[in-house]
Amino acid sequence: MPTKQNVSKLLAGQKALVTGANSGIGKGIALELAKAGADVVINYVADPDSANQLVGEIKSFGVNSYAHLADVSNEEQVIQMFRKMIEDWGTIDILVNNAGIQKDSPFDQMTLEQWNKVISINLTGQFLCAREAVKEFRRRGIRKEISCAAGKIIHISSVHEVIPWACHVNYASSKGGIMMMMKSIAQEVAPFKIRVNSICPGAIRTPINTKAWNTPEAYDKLMTLVPYNRIGEIDDIGRAAVWLASDQSDYITGTSIYIDGGMTLYPGFATGG
């Protein structure tokens, strides 16, 4: 059964790693995990100043943090990242597989480099990190005073794991792959009390997609895809990540949670189709 926890400190005593955490959704998740009491490792691949600034913000909540430079598509760098975390903090309880990129192109003009780069970071990177996390979860087992699960993995996917996206074939394929990888891992490791789930954001207000929302015209066009008629905020994702990482969601595994204001309801059919 789930343990009783202070709602404001749902993750007290837990050790988390968030990949691609120094900006956007990853940063928002890292901050929310810290507010909930978790120590957080900030993985990044560029802009060390932002990563270190985030470490300072996280420490202001009274928890531990440090930044770690690693390319999640590089197996040796991923292994070293987990090794350092376990050496420094003893273990890992929560992995948030967030790192991802886009390299968009019409399909007939997409290069093999564009395809391989997106797949290697978005899909292979999540595989490598999840594999190392599962190794540690299985080695350590359950610590009932910390959590009723041996470990939690949260994959950051996208509504495009189910919604096709022209001119983004590499990205959509990577997210569709995450969906089936997540479910297959979850099926395999559930007997060890390891939970694996995905969060699938829709239109979220982040610096990377400013063109989609920074003018009234762009925002209104975007809202034709969002029945709930508002853009998602990074906090919407962060709060869900805390809940999924906590014992409050202990009976949930192998599930994609769409945080999209109804985008996956296919709003084009609302008028009769």
C-alpha positions in Angstrom: 0.0 0.0 0.0 1.2 3.6 -0.6 2.9 5.2 2.4 1.4 8.3 4.0 3.2 11.4 2.9 3.0 15.2 3.5 1.4 16.5 0.3 3.9 19.3 0.1 6.8 16.9 0.3 5.6 13.9 -1.6 9.1 13.0 -2.7 11.0 13.6 0.5 14.3 11.7 0.6 14.1 10.6 -3.0 16.9 11.0 -5.6 15.9 12.1 -9.1 17.6 12.5 -12.4 16.0 14.7 -15.1 17.6 14.6 -18.6 17.6 17.7 -20.7 16.8 19.6 -17.6 18.3 23.1 -18.0 15.4 24.6 -20.0 11.8 24.3 -21.0 9.7 21.3 -19.7 12.8 19.6 -18.2 13.6 22.6 -16.1 10.0 22.9 -14.9 9.9 19.3 -13.9 13.2 19.5 -12.1 11.9 22.5 -10.1 8.6 20.8 -9.2 10.4 17.6 -8.1 12.6 19.8 -5.8 9.7 21.6 -4.3 8.2 18.1 -3.5 11.4 17.3 -1.6 13.5 15.3 -4.0 17.2 15.8 -4.6 17.7 16.4 -8.4 20.5 15.9 -10.8 20.3 18.2 -13.8 21.5 16.6 -16.9 22.4 18.9 -19.8 24.3 18.9 -23.1 24.7 22.7 -23.7 24.5 26.0 -21.8 26.2 25.1 -18.5 25.4 28.6 -17.1 21.7 27.8 -17.3 22.3 24.4 -15.7 24.2 25.8 -12.8 21.7 28.6 -12.3 19.0 26.0 -12.0 21.1 24.0 -9.5 21.1 27.2 -7.3 17.3 27.5 -7.6 16.8 23.9 -6.6 19.1 24.2 -3.6 17.0 27.1 -2.4 14.2 24.6 -1.7 16.5 22.9 0.9 17.4 19.9 -1.3 20.6 18.8 -3.0 21.4 19.2 -6.7 24.2 19.3 -9.2 24.6 19.6 -12.9 26.0 16.8 -15.1 27.1 17.2 -18.7 26.2 14.1 -20.7 24.9 13.3 -24.2 22.1 10.8 -23.6 22.7 9.1 -27.0 26.3 8.2 -25.9 26.3 4.9 -24.0 29.5 5.5 -22.0 28.5 9.0 -21.0 25.1 7.7 -19.7 26.8 4.9 -17.8 29.2 7.4 -16.2 26.3 9.8 -15.3 24.5 7.0 -13.4 27.7 5.8 -11.8 28.5 9.2 -10.4 24.9 9.7 -9.1 25.0 6.4 -7.3 28.5 7.0 -5.9 27.6 10.5 -4.7 24.0 9.9 -3.5 23.8 6.2 -3.0 21.1 5.4 -5.5 18.4 6.8 -7.8 14.6 6.6 -7.2 13.2 8.7 -10.1 14.3 9.0 -13.7 12.6 11.6 -15.9 13.6 10.9 -19.5 13.1 14.3 -21.0 15.9 15.1 -23.4 14.8 15.5 -27.0 15.3 17.5 -30.2 13.5 18.3 -33.4 15.1 18.4 -36.9 12.2 19.1 -39.2 12.1 18.5 -42.9 9.7 17.5 -45.7 10.0 13.8 -45.8 11.5 13.5 -49.3 14.2 16.0 -48.3 15.0 14.6 -44.9 18.6 13.5 -44.6 19.8 10.4 -42.9 21.7 12.6 -40.4 18.4 14.4 -39.5 16.7 11.0 -39.0 19.5 9.4 -37.0 20.1 12.4 -34.8 16.5 12.6 -33.6 16.1 8.9 -33.2 19.4 8.6 -31.3 18.6 11.3 -28.8 14.8 11.0 -28.4 14.5 7.2 -28.5 17.9 5.6 -28.0 18.8 8.1 -25.3 15.6 7.2 -23.4 16.5 3.5 -23.8 20.0 3.9 -22.4 18.9 6.0 -19.4 16.0 3.7 -18.6 18.2 0.6 -18.8 20.7 2.0 -16.3 17.9 3.1 -13.9 16.3 -0.3 -14.0 19.7 -1.9 -13.2 19.9 0.2 -10.0 16.2 -0.3 -9.1 16.6 -4.0 -9.3 19.9 -4.1 -7.4 18.5 -2.0 -4.5 14.9 -3.1 -4.3 12.2 -1.4 -2.3 13.0 0.9 0.6 9.6 1.2 2.3 10.6 4.3 4.3 11.2 6.1 1.0 8.6 4.7 -1.4 6.5 1.6 -1.9 8.0 1.2 -5.4 11.5 0.2 -6.1 11.8 2.9 -8.7 9.9 5.2 -11.1 10.6 6.1 -14.7 8.7 8.8 -16.5 9.2 9.1 -20.2 8.4 12.5 -21.7 6.8 11.7 -25.0 4.3 13.8 -27.0 0.8 13.8 -28.4 2.6 12.9 -31.6 3.1 9.4 -30.3 -0.5 8.9 -31.7 -1.1 12.0 -33.9 0.8 11.9 -37.2 2.8 15.0 -38.0 3.7 15.8 -41.6 7.2 17.2 -42.1 8.2 15.8 -38.7 8.4 12.1 -39.5 11.6 11.6 -37.5 10.2 13.3 -34.4 6.8 11.5 -34.6 8.5 8.2 -35.2 10.7 8.7 -32.1 7.7 9.5 -29.9 5.7 6.5 -31.3 8.7 4.4 -30.4 8.8 5.8 -26.9 5.2 4.7 -26.4 5.8 1.0 -27.2 9.2 1.0 -25.5 7.6 2.4 -22.3 4.8 -0.2 -22.3 7.2 -3.1 -23.0 9.6 -2.0 -20.2 6.7 -1.5 -17.9 5.4 -5.0 -18.6 8.8 -6.6 -18.0 9.7 -4.8 -14.8 6.3 -4.5 -13.0 7.0 -7.7 -11.0 10.0 -5.9 -9.4 7.7 -3.1 -8.3 9.2 -0.7 -10.8 6.7 1.7 -12.4 7.2 3.1 -15.9 4.9 5.7 -17.5 4.8 8.5 -20.0 3.7 12.1 -20.0 2.6 13.3 -23.4 2.4 17.1 -23.7 0.4 18.9 -26.3 0.9 22.6 -27.0 3.0 23.9 -24.1 4.3 27.4 -23.7 8.1 27.0 -23.9 10.9 29.1 -25.5 11.5 26.5 -28.2 8.0 27.0 -29.7 7.6 30.8 -29.3 6.4 31.2 -32.9 3.4 29.1 -32.2 2.0 31.4 -29.4 3.8 34.8 -29.2 1.3 36.8 -31.3 -2.5 36.9 -31.1 -2.8 35.5 -34.6 -0.5 32.6 -33.9 -2.2 31.8 -30.6 -5.7 31.9 -32.2 -4.5 29.5 -34.9 -3.0 27.2 -32.3 -6.3 27.2 -30.3 -8.1 25.6 -33.2 -6.2 22.4 -32.2 -7.0 22.7 -28.5 -10.6 22.3 -27.4 -9.9 23.5 -23.9 -8.9 26.9 -25.4 -5.7 27.6 -23.6 -2.1 26.8 -24.1 -0.5 24.4 -21.6 2.0 25.7 -19.1 5.2 24.1 -18.0 3.7 23.8 -14.5 1.0 21.6 -15.9 3.7 19.1 -16.8 5.7 19.5 -13.7 2.9 18.8 -11.3 1.9 15.7 -13.2 5.4 14.4 -13.0 5.5 14.8 -9.2 2.3 12.9 -8.9 3.5 10.1 -11.2 6.7 9.9 -9.2 4.9 9.7 -5.9 3.2 6.8 -4.1 -0.1 8.5 -4.8 0.0 7.0 -8.2 1.4 3.6 -7.1 -1.1 1.5 -9.1 -0.3 3.2 -12.4 2.2 1.7 -14.8 2.5 1.3 -18.5 0.3 4.3 -19.1 0.6 7.4 -21.3 -1.0 10.5 -19.7 -1.9 13.1 -22.3 -1.6 16.7 -21.0 -2.9 18.5 -24.1 -6.2 20.4 -23.4 -8.0 17.8 -25.6 -5.7 17.9 -28.6 -5.9 14.1 -28.9 -9.7 14.5 -29.2 -9.2 15.4 -32.8 -11.2 18.7 -32.6 -11.6 18.9 -36.4 -14.5 16.4 -35.9 -16.3 18.4 -33.3 -18.6 19.9 -35.9 -19.8 16.5 -37.2 -16.8 15.3 -39.2 
